[in-house]
Amino acid sequence: MRKTVLYATLILLSALFIAPFYWTFMTAVKSTAELYRFPPVLWPSEWHWENFVAAWNKQPFGTYLSNSLIVVVLSTIGQLLSSSLVAFGFARFRFPGRDALFVLLLATMMIPWDVKMIPLYMEFNMLGWINTLKPLIVPAYFADAFFVFLLRQYIMTIPMEIDEAARMDGANSFDIYWRIHLPLMLPALVLVGTFHFMNAWNDYLGPLIFLNDQSKYTLTLGLSMFKGLHEIDVTSIAAITVILCLPPLALFFLAQRYIMDGAVGSSVKG
């Protein structure tokens, strides 16, 4: 009886989480007549797969996809390198004020992005980076407080004896970071990379503020082009939204085992 209630609860919660994606997918494959029918059509009588091709061809989504991939790939590399290097310093080096500096770093997570938006725009404008992809890529090379926290916790689970043995063999601090800790941190790095990938892939506000030229738009910003002054192309929005969801879903399922290992490892000494 207890298991029955548990399974029923899990099925109900799963249905609630899947419902928005189901409705979006059904909207993407419906005909225009069924789209606005009342009561709503839950299962279309005809599947219009051509809606995906039509929606993709209405805007230069090939260019948008290229821009999104450049931003996501380069910023993810920068985030992994910078956050892991800073986390290694906080976990392995002893220096005055280290703990206070780490607390100060964590405190920066309480500053909402909306507060930093105007100073960042002014800074990037002075650098001449507005209407380029640099504001969406370069900040990732200066580490993120939350990712530093996750990676530091993971590094603290690695025995210090490994570092001492490496130093006895002549390795310096960077060798220990690059050759020993980076491979050992793989589950945590996959976790951080997945989180950052999803944030960068779904980011809308950043491209909206820093990009003006349509040739520099990312996929999320290109999606908004279907919203006109007097009408909204609902079918096209649903079709592109389904396409946008596929890469993060594929990444999550492929990296699921590493994500769980990274989450558990990062919480051991939390």
C-alpha angles and dihedrals in degrees: 000000000000092000091047091056090046094051092045090052092048092049091049093049091046090052091051092052094044095046097082093050091045092052092047091050093048090049090053094056100039126104118246091252093055093042094071099031119126125246089039118256109242095185118031118230090220127029112225103198089165087075089079093054092043092051092047092051095048091074133025092264091157088067092043090051091050091051092047092050092049091051096044098045098043095042092047091053090049093047094050094048098043098041094046092048093050091045090051090054093051093045101044110025125077115210136146114279094013095134093044090050090050091051089049089052091051090048090062088070088071092064107094118228090237089067093052094045099089097042089048092050091050091048094049091044090056089050091051092240098126112118091022131097093243096093088057095048112030099059088061088067091066097064130249120250095225094049091046088054093050094047094044091054090050094048090052089063090061111091116251088223089077091059092046092050091050091051090051087056090054101262118147125216095271091050090052090050096045103036102031113021100039093057091043091050094057096117092048092045090052089050092050092043092052093049092048092045091055093046094049094041093051097038111128107157096056096054090041092058102038103035126070104157114081090218088066096049121124124221095267092052091045089054090063090060088080089067107088131184095259105018143026122220095224097176093052092046090052093047095050091043090057090050090048091054095054101075095050091045092049091047092049095051093045094048097035096112093049091045092056092046091048093049092049093045093049092052098048094089096024 
